[in-house]
């Protein structure tokens, strides 16, 4: 039963987000290209971001950069800001391309387009998170069964993994759902900037993305998983309210010029 609970949760994370994006595209008959744009913006952002983070880590380890007095805080700040900067820049570029594409065929970028783009971006993130979780589950199971040797020093990690209640993974499912809602909100914020040709909204999205990641990460280090999930839930609620506000503020102000 433990393995079944873990497996089902990971599969929901792995396929749930992409399934939502596919459903929304079919439901509102939006261009299939939006799925590729959403997937590319997230994956491309990470493909550029993680080598940079690895390079910074190497510089600190070699002593080429001074060691911070609070490594945990610096790490949290760098991770949060880089996530906002890379992902929202990629989202801006993808949204701008989608907007220009619609203008070329005499159409506007509708709210349903933005919704599908946000779902595709967030669904792609969920896919990668689920894939990593699936690989971890398989490896842990093989090591538990003795089919795969446990690396030296990793015995504690294997024990901790199986000692953690399986239902915790379903908390991860809830977190992915909230993260997707946040991505939809950020997509609407970026779309507002693209429609009005005001890059300030890109800056707002970068800041908000970094703030969400930073506050959730900080609370996680202080009060644990329940505190962090509570913060994410509050941000998800704020994102839903922001979507409504952005839709009202952009009504009737869509630019027809690419």
N, C-alpha and C positions, 0 to 999 in steps of 0.2 A: 504493500500500500504506500509506503514511504516513497519508493521509486516511482510509482504511478503518479503521485501528487507532484513530485518534482518534474517529471517528464511532461505532464499535461500543462503545467504552468509555463515551462520553457517554450513549448510548442505554441501556446497562445501568444507569448511575446514575439516569437519568431515570425509567425504568420498573421497575427491579428492586425498589426499596423498596416502591412501591405494590402491585406484584404479590405480594410476600410477605405484605403485610397482607390483600389480597383472598383469597389462598390460605388463610391461617390462619383468617380469619373463616368461610370455607366449610368448611374441614376440621373445625372444632369447632362449627360451626353457632351462632356467636355473633351477637348483634344487629348488623344493618348500621349502626345508629346509631353504633357504636363507631368506624367508619371516619371518620364526620363529626366526632366528638369529637376524635379524634387529629389530623385535619387542621386543625380549628379552633384547637386549643390551640397548635399550632406557629405557624400563620399569624397568628393573633390576637396572640400574644406579640410576633412580629416587627413587626406593624403598629403596635404601641405603642412598642416598643423603639427602632426605627430613627429615628423623629422625635425622640425624646429625645436620642439620640446626635448627631443632626445639630444639634440645638439647643445641646448642650454644645460641639460643635466651633465653632459660630458665636460662642459667648461667648468662647472662648479666642482665636479669630482677631481679634475686635474689641477684645481686651484687657480685657474686662469681668471675666474671671477671670485670676488671675495665671498666667503660663506656668510649667509645672513644670520643675524642673532636669533631669528625665529623662522627656521626653515619651513615649518608647517604652514605658517601664515603666508609666507612668500609663495610656496607651492600652490596654495589655494588661490591666491590672487592671480598668479600666472595662468593656471588652468582655467579659471573663470573668465578672465579677460580674453585669453586666446580663443576660447570657445565662442564668445560673443563676436569677436573681431572677424575670425575666419568664416564662421557659419553665416553671419548676417551680411558680410560682404558677398559671399557666394549667393545668398538668397537674393540680394539686391540685383546682382548681375543676371540671375536666372529670371527674376520677376521683370526686369527691364526688357530682356529678350522676349518673354512671353507677351508683354504689353505691345512691343513693336510688331510682333507677329500678328496680333489681333488687329492693329491699326492698318497693316498692309492689306488685310482682306476686308477692311471696312467694318470691323467689329470693335467693341471695347472689351477691356479686361473686366469681366463681371465678378461679383462676389463669389459665385460658384467656382470660377477659375482659381481664385485665391484660396478657397477652401481646399480644392484638390491639390494645389501646389503645397499647401501647408501639411496636408495629410501625407503626401508623397515624401516630403522631407522628414517628417516625424516618423512615418512608417519605416523609412529606410534606416533611421537610427535604431528603432525597435528591432528591426531585422538583424542588424549587426550585434546588438546587445544579446538577442536571443541566440544567435549563432555562437558567440563566445560562451554563453551559458551552456549550450548544448555540448560544445567541445569539452568544457570543464566537467560536465556531468559524466560523459563517456570516459574521460580519463580517470576521474575519481572512482567510478564503478570498476574499471579494470584494475586499478590499484587495490581497491578493497577486496576484489576477488583473487588477487595475486597474479593476474594475467599480465600485469604491467609492473615492473619494479618501481618502488617508491624512491624518488631521488633522495640523496642524503640531505637531512635537515628538513625534509618536507613531511615527515611523519605527523607532526603537529597540525599541519594544514589539512591533511586528509582526515584526521580525527575530528577536527573542528567542523569541517564541511558536513560530515555525517551526523555530528552531534547537534547541528543547527536544525531546528524544527522545519520540516518540509513545507509547512504552510507559509513560511516566510517568503517563499518564492512567489506566492500569490499576492503578497504585498508588492512584489516587484511588478506584477501584472498591473495592479492599480497605479503604480508609479508611472509605468509606461503610458497608460491612458491619460494621466494628468500631463505628462511631458508632451504628448501629441497635441493636447488642447493648448498648451503653451506655444507650441510651434505654429499652430493655426493663428493664434493671437499675434505672434511676431510676423507672420506672413501678411496679415492685414495691415500691420504697422508699416512694413516695407512697401506694400502696395499703395498705401496712402502717399508715401514719398515719391514713388515712381509715377503715379497718376498726376500728382501736382508738380513734379520735377523739383522736389525740395529734399535734398540729401540730409537735411537735419533729422528727418525721420529714420534714416539709416543709422545715424549716431544714437538716436533714442533707442533703437532696437539693439544695437551693440551694448549700450549701457544696461538696458533691462535684462538682456540675456546673461550678461556677466553678473548682474545683481542677483538674479534667481539662482544661478549656480553657486555663487559665493555664499549667499545666506544659507542655502540648504547644506552646503559643505561644512560651513562653520558650525551650524547647529548640530550636525552629525557628530562632529568631534567633541562637542560639549554635552549633548543630551541624548545621543544615540539615534537609532533608526526611527523611533516613533516621533521624536522631535523634528527630525529632518522631513519625514513624510507629512507632518502637519504643516510645515512651512511650504512644501511643494503644493499641498492642497490649497493653501491660501493664495499662492501665486496663480494656481490654475483658475480659482474663482475670479481673481483680479483680471486674468486674461480673458475670461468669458465676458466680463463687464467691458473690457477694453474693446473687444470685437464689436459689441453693440454700439459703443460710442463712436468707433472709427467708421462703422457703416453709416451712422447718422451724419457724421461730419463730412463724409465724402459724397453723400447723396447729391446728385446734380452738379458735381464739380469735376467730373472725369474729363481729363484732357483728351482730345481727339488727335493731338499732334504727337507722333512718335519721337 
